[in-house]
Amino acid sequence: MSTSQQIKEAPVGAIFVHASPGYARDLAQKYERTDIDVIPPERLEHPERYLGMHITGLIVNEGLKLTTKQQRGLDRLKPYVGRV
């Protein structure tokens, strides 16, 4: 799935992980998806900053290679997606 398609289909308020966050933010604005929080993969290394937040969706750009530490952070956040 393309980055554009992922952005269009993301839940409102989702976190979108992309290697080039500036590019992804520009696309999100183009599609009027300013509700999406676009972050670089390095932010996954500190998942505690997102704990306690309502995470509606967590999307990793297709083909993005995460480090072991980033994957651990992603795995730590997954149980919180969609919980209030």
C-alpha positions in Angstrom: 0.0 0.0 0.0 1.4 3.4 -0.9 2.1 6.1 1.7 -0.7 8.2 0.3 -3.2 5.3 0.7 -2.0 4.6 4.3 -2.5 8.3 5.2 -6.0 8.4 3.6 -7.1 5.2 5.4 -5.5 6.0 8.8 -7.9 6.3 11.7 -8.5 9.9 12.9 -5.7 10.9 15.3 -3.5 8.0 14.4 0.3 7.9 14.8 2.1 7.4 11.5 5.7 6.2 11.5 7.7 7.3 8.5 11.4 7.5 7.7 10.9 11.0 6.1 8.3 12.6 8.4 8.4 16.0 6.6 7.4 14.2 3.4 4.6 12.3 5.1 3.4 15.5 6.9 3.2 17.2 3.5 1.1 14.4 2.1 -1.1 14.4 5.2 -1.8 18.1 4.7 -2.4 17.5 1.0 -5.2 15.0 2.0 -6.4 17.3 4.8 -5.3 14.8 7.4 -3.8 17.2 9.9 -5.1 15.0 12.7 -2.4 12.4 12.1 0.8 12.6 14.2 3.7 11.8 11.9 6.8 10.7 13.7 10.2 9.3 12.7 11.0 5.7 13.7 13.5 6.9 16.3 10.6 8.1 18.5 9.5 4.4 18.9 12.7 4.0 21.0 10.9 5.9 23.8 7.4 4.5 23.8 6.8 5.8 27.4 6.1 9.2 25.9 2.9 7.8 24.3 1.7 5.7 27.3 -1.4 7.2 28.8 -2.5 8.8 25.5 -5.5 7.6 23.5 -3.9 6.0 20.4 -6.5 5.5 17.7 -4.2 3.8 15.3 -0.5 3.0 14.9 0.7 2.8 11.3 4.2 2.0 10.1 5.0 3.0 6.6 5.2 -0.1 4.4 8.8 -1.2 3.8 10.2 0.7 6.8 12.9 -1.3 8.5 12.9 -0.8 12.2 15.8 -1.4 14.5 15.4 -4.0 17.3 14.9 -1.2 19.8 12.3 0.5 17.6 10.4 -2.8 17.1 10.4 -3.3 20.9 8.9 0.1 21.3 6.3 -0.5 18.7 5.4 -3.9 20.3 5.0 -2.1 23.7 2.6 0.4 22.2 0.4 -2.0 20.3 -1.7 -3.1 23.3 -2.8 0.5 23.8 -4.1 1.1 20.3 -7.8 1.7 20.4 -8.1 1.6 24.2 -9.7 4.5 26.1 
